[in-house]
């Protein structure tokens, strides 16, 4: 069934490689799920959850293999959250498998068997490493853990590799070949071209190398940045929580100290009445939390810390009451505050006693005077343990996604940019002009590249192929053809009567505005000019004078707005399109046009066809309101029509 699915997938011509990847991943994940179901139903001492990963990695290469491994563990995390952290191992398995398959190790059974110990060794090593880093305490015998992991992985991976190998035997050769070309955007290269491309490109100057190094640098930077930020956030949160716990414990100790008897306890020590009762309570407070390493009460004086209470530990004998402890170097900046009886902030210290959080809390008497400090040294080793586990989870989780994205981008760049550009360069570099046969062979070689990236590279290839082909067939007529094309293009966009741009040119211009509107970068206005009295001139003086009247109207518009901005879009209709810096002058120019029309109308020395009269309407593009240039045109047309009505209302014939 799976082979039918794979055959079906490979034969479909999807428009996007992403759909191919998803379909291939689905088939691979289905294989993994089937393997898991078989292992559970038959109570096998193995998992069989990597058959699909290995199978697809051999068949399709790095990208689909890595994707199957990553998404399988992502799916498995729905049932076991720890699975997601082993996605890196699955991805590593896919990379190893794809690499070995590319070297031909999956073609013959003896070679396949050779891949088993290497594959199991690498996956077991990293699996053991992740398992150790995710444990609460590091194992003292990692070697034994690795051996156990290796012995468990060996039958599982061996069976998965062998099953994948024999399944591949049922895949038709043409299907395997199509899978090798799954991510290729052009036809297979000849051995000669492959060799030439590899030898002609310097490693240092290769675009592939530059992109690879750049992508690796960005990936590494992002990984380290996210890991550092995540760890810093986690560490600060954990320290804050530990400070709250330690502060609560030391507050309990403060409550057990009678400020009135501090000096008595300091002087008489064990001989003071009730001393042992207080000490016993302090021992109970310390025992309430296993992370409390030291608990003591000091009276701070100029010569040092005078011991009031100090509790023994299993390994360290406590100081006796009345003894003086020197100030620890880490307390040097806080000595003035301690002598003044002021609170000090918690201190983190990592010394011979371990990673500790020290909190001193003042013991105040009835008048608010500090008579002593209760101190606690709180173990912070758990933060290191949890921190190691946390950062391991972040890196394991993030590395899987990063590797997948890295390989996807690298594959895309390789197949959509590097390979097409190199093959086109090879064809151009080896183009021979010696004979007609050689030229035809060169053209055929370029055509056989069949680059189909569906982007600018394909456009470049098409243009490159067309230009080269045409140059061979029409080289002598190229100059003439270029002139003819230019003339035809000008005629197609020019009004024959006025010499201005015509409606075709206007439609092309507004199409550009429609694109600019869609991209949110449009700024333009449309001025509608409708010539008055054309019919009267035609009827009274003839169409020849009517044509002259239209030409004069066009000249008038050009004199104000510039010929390059004026279009004749109908019999007596002209449109002016302004954008860019010309927008600022629009109102001034429209006012100038109307003023010139009034002067022409008032000039009695002019002939009727020289007295150009026109109604004018202006509309500016409004972002968020206008969906197309046509909507701006309609507003300009409506304003023009209103202006025409006003002109007719005040007209004197």
Rosetta blueprint (number, residue, H / E / L):
1 X L
2 X H
3 X H
4 X H
5 X H
6 X H
7 X H
8 X H
9 X H
10 X H
11 X H
12 X L
13 X L
14 X L
15 X L
16 X L
17 X H
18 X H
19 X H
20 X H
21 X H
22 X H
23 X H
24 X H
25 X H
26 X H
27 X H
28 X H
29 X H
30 X H
31 X H
32 X H
33 X H
34 X H
35 X H
36 X H
37 X H
38 X H
39 X H
40 X H
41 X H
42 X L
43 X L
44 X L
45 X L
46 X L
47 X L
48 X L
49 X L
50 X L
51 X H
52 X H
53 X H
54 X H
55 X H
56 X H
57 X H
58 X H
59 X H
60 X H
61 X L
62 X H
63 X H
64 X H
65 X H
66 X H
67 X H
68 X H
69 X H
70 X H
71 X H
72 X H
73 X H
74 X H
75 X H
76 X H
77 X L
78 X L
79 X L
80 X L
81 X H
82 X H
83 X H
84 X H
85 X H
86 X H
87 X H
88 X H
89 X H
90 X H
91 X H
92 X H
93 X H
94 X H
95 X H
96 X H
97 X H
98 X H
99 X H
100 X H
101 X H
102 X H
103 X L
104 X L
105 X L
106 X L
107 X L
108 X L
109 X H
110 X H
111 X H
112 X H
113 X H
114 X H
115 X H
116 X H
117 X H
118 X H
119 X H
120 X H
121 X H
122 X H
123 X H
124 X H
125 X H
126 X H
127 X H
128 X H
129 X H
130 X H
131 X H
132 X H
133 X H
134 X L
135 X L
136 X L
137 X L
138 X L
139 X L
140 X L
141 X L
142 X H
143 X H
144 X H
145 X H
146 X H
147 X H
148 X H
149 X H
150 X H
151 X H
152 X H
153 X H
154 X H
155 X H
156 X H
157 X H
158 X H
159 X H
160 X H
161 X H
162 X H
163 X H
164 X H
165 X H
166 X H
167 X H
168 X H
169 X L
170 X L
171 X L
172 X L
173 X H
174 X H
175 X H
176 X H
177 X H
178 X H
179 X H
180 X H
181 X L
182 X L
183 X L
184 X L
185 X L
186 X L
187 X L
188 X L
189 X L
190 X L
191 X H
192 X H
193 X H
194 X H
195 X H
196 X H
197 X H
198 X H
199 X H
200 X H
201 X L
202 X L
203 X L
204 X L
205 X L
206 X L
207 X H
208 X H
209 X H
210 X H
211 X H
212 X H
213 X H
214 X H
215 X H
216 X H
217 X H
218 X H
219 X H
220 X H
221 X H
222 X H
223 X H
224 X H
225 X H
226 X H
227 X H
228 X H
229 X H
230 X H
231 X H
232 X H
233 X H
234 X H
235 X H
236 X H
237 X H
238 X H
239 X H
240 X H
241 X H
242 X H
243 X H
244 X H
245 X H
246 X H
247 X H
248 X H
249 X H
250 X H
251 X H
252 X H
253 X H
254 X H
255 X H
256 X L
257 X L
258 X L
259 X H
260 X H
261 X H
262 X H
263 X H
264 X H
265 X H
266 X H
267 X H
268 X H
269 X H
270 X H
271 X H
272 X L
273 X L
274 X L
275 X H
276 X H
277 X H
278 X H
279 X H
280 X H
281 X H
282 X H
283 X H
284 X H
285 X H
286 X H
287 X H
288 X L
289 X L
290 X L
291 X L
292 X E
293 X E
294 X E
295 X E
296 X E
297 X E
298 X E
299 X E
300 X E
301 X E
302 X L
303 X L
304 X E
305 X E
306 X E
307 X E
308 X E
309 X E
310 X E
311 X L
312 X L
313 X L
314 X L
315 X L
316 X L
317 X L
318 X L
319 X L
320 X L
321 X L
322 X L
323 X L
324 X E
325 X E
326 X L
327 X L
328 X L
329 X H
330 X H
331 X H
332 X H
333 X H
334 X H
335 X H
336 X H
337 X H
338 X H
339 X H
340 X L
341 X L
342 X L
343 X L
344 X L
345 X L
346 X L
347 X E
348 X E
349 X E
350 X E
351 X E
352 X L
353 X L
354 X E
355 X E
356 X E
357 X E
358 X E
359 X E
360 X E
361 X E
362 X E
363 X E
364 X E
365 X L
366 X L
367 X L
368 X L
369 X L
370 X E
371 X E
372 X E
373 X E
374 X E
375 X E
376 X E
377 X E
378 X E
379 X E
380 X L
381 X H
382 X H
383 X H
384 X H
385 X H
386 X H
387 X H
388 X H
389 X H
390 X H
391 X H
392 X H
393 X H
394 X H
395 X H
396 X H
397 X H
398 X H
399 X H
400 X H
401 X H
402 X H
403 X H
404 X H
405 X H
406 X H
407 X H
408 X H
409 X H
410 X H
411 X H
412 X H
413 X H
414 X H
415 X H
416 X H
417 X H
418 X H
419 X H
420 X H
421 X H
422 X H
423 X H
424 X H
425 X H
426 X H
427 X H
428 X H
429 X H
430 X L
431 X L
432 X L
433 X L
434 X L
435 X L
436 X H
437 X H
438 X H
439 X H
440 X H
441 X H
442 X H
443 X H
444 X H
445 X H
446 X H
447 X H
448 X L
449 X L
450 X L
451 X L
452 X L
453 X L
454 X L
455 X L
456 X H
457 X H
458 X H
459 X H
460 X H
461 X H
462 X H
463 X H
464 X H
465 X H
466 X H
467 X H
468 X H
469 X H
470 X H
471 X H
472 X H
473 X H
474 X H
475 X L
476 X L
477 X L
478 X H
479 X H
480 X H
481 X H
482 X H
483 X H
484 X H
485 X H
486 X H
487 X H
488 X H
489 X H
490 X H
491 X H
492 X H
493 X L
494 X E
495 X L
496 X L
497 X L
498 X L
499 X L
500 X L
501 X E
502 X L
503 X H
504 X H
505 X H
506 X H
507 X H
508 X H
509 X H
510 X H
511 X H
512 X H
513 X H
514 X H
515 X H
516 X H
517 X H
518 X H
519 X L
520 X L
521 X L
522 X L
523 X L
524 X E
525 X E
526 X E
527 X E
528 X E
529 X E
530 X E
531 X E
532 X L
533 X L
534 X H
535 X H
536 X H
537 X H
538 X H
539 X H
540 X H
541 X H
542 X L
543 X H
544 X H
545 X H
546 X H
547 X H
548 X H
549 X H
550 X H
551 X H
552 X H
553 X H
554 X H
555 X H
556 X H
557 X H
558 X H
559 X H
560 X H
561 X H
562 X L
563 X H
564 X H
565 X H
566 X E
567 X E
568 X E
569 X L
570 X L
571 X L
572 X L
573 X E
574 X E
575 X E
576 X E
577 X E
578 X E
579 X E
580 X H
581 X H
582 X H
583 X H
584 X H
585 X H
586 X H
587 X H
588 X H
589 X H
590 X H
591 X H
592 X H
593 X H
594 X H
595 X H
596 X H
597 X H
598 X H
599 X H
600 X H
601 X H
602 X H
603 X L
604 X L
605 X L
606 X L
607 X L
608 X L
609 X L
610 X L
611 X L
612 X L
613 X L
614 X E
615 X E
616 X E
617 X E
618 X E
619 X E
620 X E
621 X L
622 X L
623 X L
624 X L
625 X L
626 X L
627 X L
628 X L
629 X H
630 X H
631 X H
632 X H
633 X H
634 X H
635 X H
636 X H
637 X H
638 X H
639 X H
640 X H
641 X H
642 X H
643 X H
644 X H
645 X H
646 X H
647 X H
648 X H
649 X H
650 X L
651 X L
652 X L
653 X L
